[in-house]
Amino acid sequence: MSPLIEAATRRLALSSRAIAVPAPRHFTTSTVAQKTVTEAAKDTLKSVDRKVSDKLVDGISAGEKIASKVKGEADTGKVKGTAEEIRGQAKGQAKELEGKVKGTAEEIRGSAKSHLES
């Protein structure tokens, strides 16, 4: 037999064995990843904290706008009322924003409680 035919025959024999051997199949099962109660509570508290922080930032921004408006009017001489009246208006708006923030916080706290209880 020629060396070429021998080599081809050996390769063919090796490749047929490799194909005939089945690959092992692994079968595994795992539990569904679910959040624990503490993880769910942490996530809820983080979202509450974020929403309250956003409302506080809105309140601070509104206070800055009012302060710059009052200062701008005082600088240009367009002050309409005494300093006491302007201070009272600013306090009133601050109280209004504070009430909105507290209301939102209570609303979020209530939804968080209902979420944790269910």
N, C-alpha and C positions, 0 to 999 in steps of 0.2 A: 504494500500500500504506500502511496506517496505521502510525504510529510504534510503536504497541504490538506489532503483528505483527512489525515489523522487529527490534525489541529482543528479542522472544522467539525469533525465528529465529537471530539472532546468538548468543544465549546457548546455544541448543540445539546450534548448530554448534561452538562452543567446547568445550562439555562433552563432546560426542561425540569430539572429538579427544583430549581429556585422558584419556578412558577407554580409547581405542584404543592409546595409547602404553604398552607394557609397562614395568614398573619393572625396573631392572637388578638382577640377582641376583648376589651376591658369594659365591664359593666359596672357603673357606679350610680349611687343615688345620693342626693343631699337634700337637706331641708330648705324650705323657701326662706330667704333672708327677710326677716321681719324686725321692725324696730321694737326695742324694749320700751317699757313704760317710761323709764328715765330718759331715754333718747327722745321719745315723743314729747315729753315735758320740756326738755332742753330746747328742742326745735320750736315749740310753741312760745316759750319765753324769749327766745332770740327774735322771733317775728314780732312779738309784742314790744320788745325793747326797740327794735328798729322803727316800728310805726310811731311810737311815742317820741323817739329821737327826731324823726322827720317832722312831727308836729311842733316840737320845741324849736327846731331850726326855722320853721316857717314863722313862729312867733317872734324869734329874735330878728329875723329879716324884716318883719313888719315894724318892729320897734325901731330898727335902724332907719327905715324909710321915714317913719314919723319924725324921728330926731333930726334927720337931714332936712326934711321939709320945714320943720319949725326953725331950724338954724338958717336955712336959705331964706325964709320969709323975714326973719329978724335981720339978716344981713342986707336985704334989699329994702327994708323999711315997710314991708307989707304985712306987718303983724296985725292981725284982726282980733283984738282982745288983749286982755292982760296976761301976764305970765301965769297967773293962777288958773285962768280959764284954759290955757293951752295945756298946763300940767294936768288939770282935771280930765281933759279930753284924752290925753295920753294914758292916764291911769285907767280910764274907762275902757279904752281899746285893749289895754294890757289885760284887764280883768276878763274881758270878753274872750280873748285868745286863750287865757288860762282856763276858762270854763270849757272851751272847745276841746282843749288838750285833755282835761280831766274826763270829759264825756267820752272821748275817743278811747282813752285808757280803760275806763270802766267797761265800755262796749267790748273791747278786745279781751279784757280779763274775763268777762262773762262767756265769750265764745271759747276761750281757752279752757275754762272750767267745764263747759259742756263737752268739749272735745276730749278732755281727760276722763270724764265720767263715763263716756260711751266706749 
